[in-house]
Amino acid sequence: MTIQEQLSAELVEAMKAKDAPRRDVIRQVQTEIATARSQPDFSGEVDDAFCQKIIASYVKKMDKSRAEYADLGERGEAMANRLAYEVEYLSKWLPSKLGEVETQRLVAGAVAELAVSGDEKAAGRVIGHLMKSHGKDLDGALVNRLVKEELAGG
């Protein structure tokens, strides 16, 4: 079953179950896919890889927004929780990323390989090196944070 077929089936289930949060996030992702497909520069077909790309982009935006709402404290708590649900729910259609421990090992290895320990200005070089070699497996925001921590503490 393709991702689009899964989304459609889940939408029907959510509507029957009166599960508004799930229904809303599925509709939003379907809208994002339709919008991307209707762009003048779109070519190709709407396959699982295309859907994963759109879902990943949406998840990245919502995760960033979730963090901003969480920073508002009690005022943004409800929206942060809603966005956290969306990110968690949609992650089942995304390839899994390495966790913090595994990413930290890669970061330490890259810093040693590039011989830039303690050079905070080399963060871009280290991040670029890691994303080029392991980009699909890594969370960019996590890599960014860990590289900065590693170089500051080195």
Secondary structure by P-SEA (a helix, b strand, c coil): ccaaaaaaaaaaaaaaacaaaaaaaaaaaaaaaaaaaacccccccccaaaaaaaaaaaaaaaaaaaaaaaaacccaaaaaaaaaaaaaaacccccccccaaaaaaaaaaaaaaacccccccaaaaaaaaaaaaccccccaaaaaaaaaaaaaac
